[in-house]
């Protein structure tokens, strides 16, 4: 493992711990050269997932993109970043459990909406307004009635 501070490949593992429901290992390391500490995570590499966009284009599934969407929805809301990470991990696991490696954006969006609805109704409405492409106040009214 390459030190992010000096680039040396010589380091020592100080501590290892199982994290993310036993799906990853967190290792605390110290560089032999510069003596700075850093953390690494090891995960089993899953098969690649492809997202089928509304226009038919395909792109690789990106958990960070899902996280950015959720972060926009929870802006100035009382939702912790830890909870956002939990939602992202839950959605990721749900997508990986699917029998196909091609997932429509609708499936991902619905998975996020389902979790946001339990956490914060305003964040749910914000996410829904972008994801479901609200065009006017009537769309908001319909969504609010569903809640």
C-alpha positions in Angstrom: 0.0 0.0 0.0 1.4 3.3 -1.1 1.7 6.1 1.6 -0.6 9.0 0.5 1.8 11.5 2.1 5.3 10.5 0.8 4.6 7.7 -1.7 6.6 5.1 0.1 5.3 1.5 -0.2 6.8 0.4 3.1 4.3 0.6 5.9 3.1 -1.2 9.0 -0.4 -2.3 9.9 -1.2 -1.0 13.4 -4.8 -2.2 13.7 -7.3 -4.2 11.7 -11.0 -4.2 12.2 -14.0 -5.7 10.4 -16.5 -3.0 9.3 -19.6 -2.6 7.2 -21.5 -5.6 8.5 -18.4 -7.9 8.0 -18.1 -6.9 4.3 -14.9 -4.9 4.6 -11.7 -4.6 6.7 -10.4 -1.3 8.0 -6.7 -1.1 8.5 -4.8 1.6 10.3 -1.3 1.9 8.9 1.8 3.8 9.6 4.4 4.7 7.0 7.9 3.5 7.8 9.5 6.5 5.9 7.5 9.5 7.1 5.8 8.0 10.2 2.4 9.4 9.3 -0.7 7.3 9.8 -3.4 6.6 7.3 -6.5 4.3 7.0 -7.2 1.8 4.2 -10.3 -0.3 3.5 -10.3 -3.8 1.9 -13.5 -5.1 0.2 -14.3 -8.0 -2.0 -14.7 -6.7 -5.5 -18.2 -7.4 -6.7 -19.3 -7.7 -10.3 -19.7 -4.4 -12.1 -23.2 -2.9 -12.3 -24.4 -0.9 -15.2 -27.1 1.8 -14.9 -29.5 2.2 -17.8 -30.4 5.9 -18.0 -33.8 7.2 -19.1 -32.4 8.0 -22.6 -31.1 4.4 -22.9 -27.4 5.2 -22.3 -25.4 3.0 -20.0 -22.9 4.0 -17.4 -21.2 2.3 -14.5 -23.1 2.4 -11.2 -21.4 5.0 -9.0 -22.2 5.0 -5.2 -20.7 8.5 -5.0 -23.2 9.8 -7.5 -26.0 8.4 -5.4 -24.5 10.0 -2.3 -24.2 13.4 -4.0 -27.9 13.3 -4.9 -28.9 12.4 -1.3 -26.6 15.2 0.0 -28.3 17.8 -2.1 -31.7 16.6 -0.8 -30.7 16.7 2.9 -29.0 20.1 2.6 -29.9 22.1 5.8 -31.9 19.2 7.1 -31.2 17.3 10.4 -29.8 14.2 8.8 -26.3 13.0 9.7 -23.6 12.1 7.2 -23.4 8.7 8.9 -27.1 8.0 8.0 -26.4 9.1 4.4 -23.6 6.6 4.2 -25.9 3.9 5.6 -28.5 4.7 3.0 -25.9 4.6 0.2 -24.5 1.3 1.4 -28.1 -0.2 1.7 -28.9 0.9 -1.8 -25.6 -0.5 -3.1 -26.2 -3.8 -1.4 -29.8 -3.9 -2.8 -28.5 -3.3 -6.3 -25.8 -6.0 -6.0 -28.5 -8.5 -5.0 -30.4 -8.1 -8.2 -30.2 -10.9 -10.7 -29.1 -8.6 -13.5 -26.0 -6.5 -13.9 -28.0 -3.8 -15.7 -30.2 -1.7 -13.4 -32.6 1.0 -14.6 -32.2 4.4 -12.9 -35.8 4.1 -11.9 -34.9 1.1 -9.7 -32.1 3.1 -8.0 -34.2 6.2 -7.5 -37.0 4.2 -5.9 -34.6 2.5 -3.5 -33.3 5.9 -2.4 -36.8 7.4 -2.1 -38.0 4.4 0.0 -35.2 5.1 2.5 -35.4 8.9 2.5 -39.1 8.7 3.2 -38.4 7.0 6.5 -35.7 9.5 7.4 -36.9 13.0 6.4 -40.0 13.9 4.4 -38.6 17.2 3.2 -35.4 15.5 1.9 -37.7 12.8 0.3 -39.7 15.6 -1.5 -36.5 17.3 -2.7 -35.1 14.1 -4.1 -38.4 13.2 -5.6 -38.7 16.6 -7.3 -35.4 16.0 -9.2 -35.7 12.3 -9.7 -39.3 12.3 -10.8 -38.8 15.6 -12.8 -41.5 17.7 -11.3 -42.6 20.4 -13.7 -45.1 22.5 -11.7 -46.7 23.0 -8.3 -49.3 20.3 -9.1 -46.6 17.7 -9.2 -45.5 18.8 -5.7 -49.0 18.7 -4.4 -49.5 15.2 -5.7 -46.3 14.1 -4.0 -47.2 15.7 -0.7 -50.6 14.0 -0.8 -48.8 10.6 -1.1 -46.9 11.3 2.1 
